[in-house]
């Protein structure tokens, strides 16, 4: 089925605003893109962007919004984690489906057409297996499909409660015994989803805290095997992680991952906040992606990562909303530049185009969807229309449209979303209906 969209303004490769753009879609692909075209077809007002990629998500963390932000004095990432564990303990496949579906629908309303779900909530609260050991992962895939986005399900190996410590309490539902047990379950998940064009089954090393050094290489080998897959890892989010790794192994977390074959152009280091020069050089030389999640990193008092140094070294930047303190990729994008200004005292390190690339083409590529994230023939048919006449974005010329969107728009300025050729948001309304009600019901 062919559908034609007329875009008032559109962000076209290699990074420019074009007027009166006609985009013809056949099925889930863009067929033609024509500039200065007559007004015909379905109209998309404002600035039309490629679909946004949320490269790092923990769907169940959405239940923490408003419950864990107002921290007690002296709070930290580690005290926040106790709140997160309390939520993790309560979910089963049915309640996780409801929560994830609502969370993903919120993402779609914000212009997200692909999510990287860092998934470690595998088993029953006591560590016992569901009848289908991948019931929780399959619930996430169903949630993504019903909400209307693609998913890279990053099945996460999580084996230890800390370096040298066994899993305990709710952590037991994260574990598979060892990397071989994790790989066996991940193989079954990949087989169950074989042939799906809207799902990529990838892998994740939760962190060097949660996967012993002698188990890391097996996870990397799985991701780099006969069917290469994305491989993600939390990296140096907290100074304590660096200190513990150095004490246990004599090297930094980045060096440990490098020595066990994790780094490379299919790998994404998430956060990468506390790095030295050697670590930046290792990530850059290996072309490992760095996924920055500024809204979460500031919420958890993690710090400001070396974004400019990583980019300059050769590490492509992507974006994620992580704990979903907010779900707004425009906020994540501009925060990369604005946080860099705070850290460096210099304005203009990242251009509008570079920030949009992080939110679109780089993010999709890091999740195993390299044919998405741009408005061009052959690309995935993902179109996101953003208002230019709201109180945040009104004023200026067409040439400034992208700047206004990146530095002033919010998720609420997204009016229409086409994902894989399907119109899932129209005039600000999701096909599932009242997403706020879905969230309230799921979290309640």
C-alpha positions as CSV (number, residue, x, y, z in Angstrom):
1,X,0.0,0.0,0.0
2,X,1.4,3.4,-1.0
3,X,0.9,6.5,1.0
4,X,2.1,10.0,0.2
5,X,2.9,12.6,2.9
6,X,3.5,16.3,2.2
7,X,5.9,17.8,4.7
8,X,5.8,21.5,5.2
9,X,9.5,21.3,6.2
10,X,11.7,18.2,6.5
11,X,15.1,17.4,7.8
12,X,16.9,15.8,4.9
13,X,20.4,14.2,4.5
14,X,23.1,15.3,5.0
15,X,21.5,17.7,7.5
16,X,19.4,20.5,6.2
17,X,15.9,21.8,6.2
18,X,14.0,21.5,3.0
19,X,10.6,23.0,2.1
20,X,7.5,21.3,0.6
21,X,8.8,17.8,0.7
22,X,6.7,15.0,-0.7
23,X,7.6,11.6,0.8
24,X,6.1,8.5,-0.8
25,X,5.9,5.4,1.4
26,X,5.2,1.8,0.2
27,X,4.7,-0.6,3.1
28,X,7.4,0.1,5.7
29,X,9.8,1.8,3.3
30,X,10.3,5.3,1.9
31,X,10.2,5.1,-1.9
32,X,10.8,8.7,-3.0
33,X,11.6,12.0,-1.5
34,X,10.8,15.1,-3.7
35,X,11.5,18.7,-2.7
36,X,9.6,21.8,-3.7
37,X,6.6,19.6,-4.5
38,X,2.9,20.6,-4.8
39,X,0.7,20.1,-1.8
40,X,-0.9,16.7,-2.1
41,X,-1.4,13.6,0.0
42,X,-1.5,13.6,3.8
43,X,-0.2,16.8,5.3
44,X,2.4,16.9,8.1
45,X,2.9,20.4,9.4
46,X,5.9,21.8,11.2
47,X,9.3,20.2,10.9
48,X,9.3,16.5,9.9
49,X,12.2,14.5,11.3
50,X,13.2,10.9,10.9
51,X,12.1,8.7,13.7
52,X,14.0,9.1,17.0
53,X,15.9,6.2,18.5
54,X,15.9,5.8,22.3
55,X,19.1,3.7,22.6
56,X,18.9,2.9,26.3
57,X,15.7,2.0,28.2
58,X,14.7,0.2,31.3
59,X,10.9,0.1,30.8
60,X,10.1,-0.8,34.4
61,X,11.9,2.2,35.8
62,X,9.0,4.4,34.5
63,X,7.1,3.4,37.6
64,X,9.7,5.3,39.7
65,X,8.9,8.7,38.2
66,X,7.8,11.0,40.9
67,X,8.5,8.3,43.5
68,X,12.3,8.5,43.6
69,X,13.3,11.9,42.2
70,X,12.9,13.8,45.6
71,X,15.8,12.1,47.2
72,X,16.6,12.4,50.9
73,X,19.7,14.5,51.8
74,X,22.9,12.6,51.0
75,X,21.2,10.3,48.5
76,X,23.1,8.7,45.6
77,X,22.8,6.2,42.8
78,X,23.1,3.5,45.4
79,X,20.2,4.7,47.5
80,X,18.1,5.2,44.4
81,X,18.8,1.6,43.4
82,X,16.9,0.4,46.5
83,X,13.7,2.0,45.1
84,X,14.4,0.4,41.7
85,X,14.7,-3.1,43.3
86,X,11.4,-2.7,45.0
87,X,9.7,-2.1,41.7
88,X,11.6,-5.0,40.1
89,X,10.4,-7.4,42.7
90,X,6.7,-6.9,42.0
91,X,6.4,-7.4,38.2
92,X,5.3,-10.5,36.4
93,X,4.8,-11.0,32.6
94,X,1.3,-9.6,32.6
95,X,2.0,-6.5,34.7
96,X,5.2,-6.0,32.8
97,X,3.4,-6.1,29.5
98,X,0.9,-3.4,30.7
99,X,3.7,-1.2,32.1
100,X,6.0,-1.5,29.1
101,X,3.2,-1.0,26.6
102,X,2.2,2.3,28.3
103,X,5.9,3.4,28.6
104,X,6.6,2.6,25.0
105,X,3.4,4.4,23.9
106,X,4.7,7.5,25.8
107,X,7.9,7.2,23.8
108,X,6.0,7.1,20.5
109,X,4.1,10.2,21.5
110,X,7.5,11.8,22.0
111,X,8.6,10.8,18.5
112,X,10.5,7.6,19.3
113,X,10.1,4.9,16.7
114,X,12.8,2.4,18.0
115,X,13.9,1.5,21.5
116,X,16.9,-0.3,22.9
117,X,15.6,-2.2,25.9
118,X,18.3,-3.2,28.3
119,X,16.5,-6.3,29.7
120,X,17.6,-8.1,32.8
121,X,14.3,-8.7,34.6
122,X,14.2,-12.4,33.4
123,X,12.8,-14.7,36.0
124,X,10.5,-15.0,39.0
125,X,11.3,-12.9,42.1
126,X,12.8,-15.9,43.9
127,X,15.0,-16.7,40.8
128,X,12.8,-19.6,39.6
129,X,12.0,-19.9,35.9
130,X,8.7,-19.2,34.3
131,X,7.4,-22.0,32.1
132,X,8.9,-20.1,29.2
133,X,12.2,-18.7,30.5
134,X,11.8,-15.8,28.2
135,X,8.3,-14.8,29.2
136,X,9.4,-11.4,30.4
137,X,11.4,-10.6,27.3
138,X,8.5,-11.7,25.0
139,X,6.2,-9.4,27.0
140,X,8.5,-6.5,26.1
141,X,8.4,-7.4,22.4
142,X,4.6,-7.6,22.5
143,X,4.4,-4.3,24.3
144,X,6.6,-2.6,21.7
145,X,4.5,-4.0,18.8
146,X,1.2,-2.9,20.4
147,X,2.7,0.6,21.1
148,X,3.9,0.9,17.5
149,X,7.7,0.9,17.6
150,X,10.6,-1.4,16.8
151,X,12.7,-2.9,19.6
152,X,16.2,-4.0,20.0
153,X,15.8,-6.4,23.0
154,X,19.3,-6.3,24.6
155,X,19.1,-9.5,26.6
156,X,21.4,-8.8,29.6
157,X,23.8,-11.1,31.3
158,X,23.7,-10.3,35.1
159,X,25.4,-12.9,37.3
160,X,26.7,-11.1,40.4
161,X,25.5,-8.7,43.0
162,X,28.9,-6.9,42.9
163,X,32.4,-7.9,42.2
164,X,33.0,-11.1,44.2
165,X,29.4,-11.1,45.6
166,X,26.6,-13.5,44.8
167,X,23.2,-12.4,43.7
168,X,20.8,-11.8,46.6
169,X,17.2,-10.7,47.1
170,X,15.5,-9.5,44.0
171,X,18.8,-9.7,42.1
172,X,18.2,-13.5,41.9
173,X,15.6,-13.0,39.2
174,X,18.2,-11.3,37.0
175,X,20.6,-14.3,36.8
176,X,21.2,-17.4,34.7
177,X,23.9,-19.1,36.8
178,X,26.8,-18.4,34.4
179,X,27.4,-17.0,30.9
180,X,26.7,-20.4,29.3
181,X,23.3,-20.5,31.0
182,X,22.6,-17.0,29.8
183,X,23.6,-17.9,26.3
184,X,21.4,-20.9,26.2
185,X,18.3,-18.8,27.2
186,X,19.3,-16.0,24.8
187,X,19.6,-18.6,22.0
188,X,16.0,-19.7,22.6
189,X,14.9,-16.1,22.6
190,X,16.6,-15.4,19.3
191,X,15.1,-18.5,17.8
192,X,11.6,-17.6,19.0
193,X,11.9,-14.2,17.2
194,X,13.8,-15.4,14.1
195,X,12.7,-13.6,11.0
196,X,11.0,-10.6,12.7
197,X,11.8,-7.4,10.9
198,X,10.7,-5.2,13.8
199,X,12.9,-6.9,16.5
200,X,16.6,-7.3,16.9
201,X,17.8,-9.6,19.7
202,X,21.1,-8.2,21.0
203,X,23.2,-8.8,24.1
204,X,24.3,-6.8,27.1
205,X,27.0,-7.2,29.7
206,X,25.2,-5.5,32.6
207,X,28.4,-4.0,34.0
208,X,31.8,-5.2,35.2
209,X,30.2,-5.3,38.6
210,X,27.5,-7.8,37.6
211,X,29.5,-10.1,35.2
212,X,32.7,-11.6,36.5
213,X,35.7,-11.1,34.3
214,X,36.0,-14.8,33.3
215,X,32.4,-14.7,32.0
216,X,32.6,-11.5,29.9
217,X,34.2,-13.0,26.8
218,X,31.5,-15.6,26.3
219,X,28.8,-12.9,26.1
220,X,31.0,-11.0,23.6
221,X,31.4,-14.2,21.6
222,X,27.7,-14.7,21.5
223,X,27.1,-11.2,20.1
224,X,29.8,-11.6,17.5
225,X,28.9,-15.1,16.4
226,X,27.4,-16.4,13.2
227,X,24.5,-13.9,13.6
228,X,26.3,-10.7,14.8
229,X,24.2,-8.6,17.1
230,X,24.5,-5.3,19.1
231,X,26.3,-5.6,22.4
232,X,25.7,-3.0,25.1
233,X,27.2,-2.4,28.5
234,X,26.9,0.0,31.4
235,X,30.3,1.5,31.8
236,X,31.9,3.7,34.6
237,X,28.6,5.2,35.6
238,X,29.9,5.7,39.2
239,X,33.5,6.3,40.6
240,X,32.9,3.3,42.9
241,X,32.6,1.0,39.9
242,X,36.1,2.1,38.7
243,X,37.6,1.7,42.2
244,X,36.2,-1.7,42.7
245,X,37.3,-2.9,39.3
246,X,40.8,-1.6,39.8
247,X,41.0,-3.3,43.2
248,X,39.8,-6.6,41.9
249,X,41.4,-6.8,38.4
250,X,44.1,-4.2,38.4
251,X,42.6,-2.3,35.4
252,X,39.8,0.1,34.6
253,X,36.4,-1.2,33.5
254,X,37.1,0.0,29.9
255,X,40.4,-1.8,29.8
256,X,38.7,-5.0,31.2
257,X,36.1,-4.9,28.5
258,X,38.7,-4.2,25.8
259,X,40.8,-7.2,27.0
260,X,37.8,-9.5,26.8
261,X,36.8,-8.6,23.3
262,X,33.8,-6.4,24.1
263,X,34.7,-3.1,22.4
264,X,34.0,-2.5,18.8
265,X,31.7,-0.9,16.2
266,X,28.7,-3.1,17.2
267,X,29.2,-2.2,20.9
268,X,27.6,0.6,22.9
269,X,29.1,1.8,26.2
270,X,26.2,3.3,28.2
271,X,27.0,6.4,30.4
272,X,30.8,6.3,30.2
273,X,30.8,9.1,32.7
274,X,34.0,8.7,34.7
275,X,36.8,8.0,32.1
276,X,40.5,8.9,31.9
277,X,42.4,9.6,28.7
278,X,43.3,5.9,28.2
279,X,39.6,4.9,28.4
280,X,38.5,7.6,26.0
281,X,41.2,6.5,23.5
282,X,40.1,2.8,23.8
283,X,36.5,3.6,23.1
284,X,37.3,6.0,20.2
285,X,39.9,3.7,18.5
286,X,37.5,0.8,18.6
287,X,34.6,2.9,17.2
288,X,32.5,1.9,20.1
289,X,29.3,3.9,20.5
290,X,28.7,5.9,23.6
291,X,25.1,6.3,24.8
292,X,24.6,9.3,26.9
293,X,21.5,9.6,29.1
294,X,21.8,13.2,30.6
295,X,18.4,13.3,32.3
296,X,19.1,10.2,34.2
297,X,22.8,11.0,34.8
298,X,21.8,14.3,36.5
299,X,18.9,12.8,38.3
300,X,21.1,10.1,39.9
301,X,24.0,12.6,40.5
302,X,26.2,10.5,38.3
303,X,28.1,13.4,36.8
304,X,28.8,14.8,33.3
305,X,30.7,12.6,30.9
306,X,33.4,13.6,28.4
307,X,31.1,13.8,25.4
308,X,33.3,16.0,23.3
309,X,36.5,14.0,24.0
310,X,34.7,10.8,23.1
311,X,33.3,12.2,19.9
312,X,36.6,13.6,18.9
313,X,38.3,10.3,19.6
314,X,36.0,8.5,17.3
315,X,33.1,7.2,19.5
316,X,29.7,8.0,17.9
317,X,27.3,9.5,20.4
318,X,23.7,8.1,20.9
319,X,21.0,9.0,23.3
320,X,18.8,7.2,25.8
321,X,16.2,8.1,28.5
322,X,17.4,5.2,30.7
323,X,15.3,5.5,33.9
324,X,12.6,7.6,32.3
325,X,12.8,10.5,34.7
326,X,11.6,12.1,31.6
327,X,10.9,10.7,28.1
328,X,12.0,13.4,25.8
329,X,14.8,12.9,23.2
330,X,14.9,16.6,22.5
331,X,15.8,17.2,26.1
332,X,18.5,14.5,26.0
333,X,19.9,15.9,22.8
334,X,20.3,19.5,23.9
335,X,21.5,18.4,27.4
336,X,24.6,16.9,25.7
337,X,25.6,20.3,24.4
338,X,24.4,22.3,27.5
339,X,26.1,20.0,29.9
340,X,29.3,20.3,27.9
341,X,29.0,24.0,28.2
342,X,28.8,23.7,32.0
343,X,31.8,21.4,32.1
344,X,34.0,23.3,29.6
345,X,32.9,26.9,29.7
346,X,32.6,26.8,25.9
347,X,29.5,27.1,23.8
348,X,28.9,25.3,20.5
349,X,30.7,22.0,20.9
350,X,27.9,20.0,19.3
351,X,26.0,21.4,16.3
352,X,22.2,21.0,15.8
353,X,23.0,18.5,13.1
354,X,25.3,16.4,15.2
355,X,22.7,16.3,18.0
356,X,19.9,15.2,15.6
357,X,22.3,12.5,14.2
358,X,22.8,11.2,17.7
359,X,19.0,11.0,18.2
360,X,18.3,9.4,14.8
361,X,20.7,7.7,12.5
362,X,23.5,6.9,15.0
363,X,21.0,5.6,17.6
364,X,19.2,3.3,15.1
365,X,22.6,2.0,13.8
366,X,23.7,1.2,17.4
367,X,20.6,-0.9,17.9
368,X,21.0,-3.0,14.7
369,X,18.7,-1.0,12.4
370,X,21.2,0.8,10.1
371,X,18.5,1.4,7.5
372,X,16.5,3.8,9.7
373,X,17.0,7.3,11.0
374,X,17.0,9.3,7.8
375,X,14.4,10.6,5.3
376,X,15.7,9.0,2.1
377,X,14.6,6.4,-0.4
378,X,15.0,2.8,0.9
379,X,15.0,3.9,4.6
380,X,12.5,2.8,7.1
381,X,9.3,4.9,6.8
382,X,9.6,6.7,10.1
383,X,8.3,10.3,10.1
384,X,7.9,12.6,13.1
385,X,6.2,16.0,12.8
386,X,7.1,18.6,15.4
387,X,5.1,21.9,15.9
388,X,6.8,25.2,15.1
389,X,3.9,27.3,16.4
390,X,3.8,26.3,20.1
391,X,4.8,28.7,22.9
392,X,8.2,27.0,22.9
393,X,8.9,27.0,19.2
394,X,7.0,29.9,17.7
395,X,9.0,32.6,15.9
396,X,12.0,32.4,13.5
397,X,12.4,31.4,9.9
398,X,12.3,28.0,8.2
399,X,16.1,28.0,8.2
400,X,16.0,28.1,12.1
401,X,13.4,25.3,12.4
402,X,15.9,22.6,13.4
403,X,17.6,24.8,16.0
404,X,14.3,25.7,17.5
405,X,13.3,22.0,17.7
406,X,16.5,20.8,19.3
407,X,17.0,23.7,21.7
408,X,13.4,24.6,22.6
409,X,10.9,21.9,21.7
410,X,9.7,19.2,24.1
411,X,8.1,15.9,23.5
412,X,4.7,17.5,23.8
413,X,5.4,19.4,20.5
414,X,5.3,16.2,18.5
415,X,2.0,16.0,16.7
416,X,2.2,13.1,14.3
417,X,4.3,9.9,14.1
418,X,4.6,7.4,11.3
419,X,6.5,4.3,12.4
420,X,7.5,1.6,9.8
421,X,4.9,3.1,7.5
422,X,2.1,3.0,10.1
423,X,0.4,6.2,11.4
424,X,0.6,5.6,15.2
425,X,0.1,9.2,16.4
426,X,-2.2,11.7,14.7
427,X,-2.8,15.2,16.0
428,X,-1.1,14.3,19.3
429,X,-3.3,11.2,19.9
430,X,-1.9,7.7,20.1
431,X,-3.8,4.8,18.4
432,X,-4.0,3.1,21.9
433,X,-6.0,6.1,23.2
434,X,-5.4,7.7,26.5
435,X,-1.7,6.9,27.3
436,X,-1.8,8.8,30.6
437,X,-4.6,6.5,31.7
438,X,-2.7,3.4,30.6
439,X,0.3,4.6,32.6
440,X,-1.7,5.4,35.7
441,X,-3.5,2.0,35.6
442,X,-0.2,0.1,35.0
443,X,1.7,1.9,37.7
444,X,-1.2,1.9,40.1
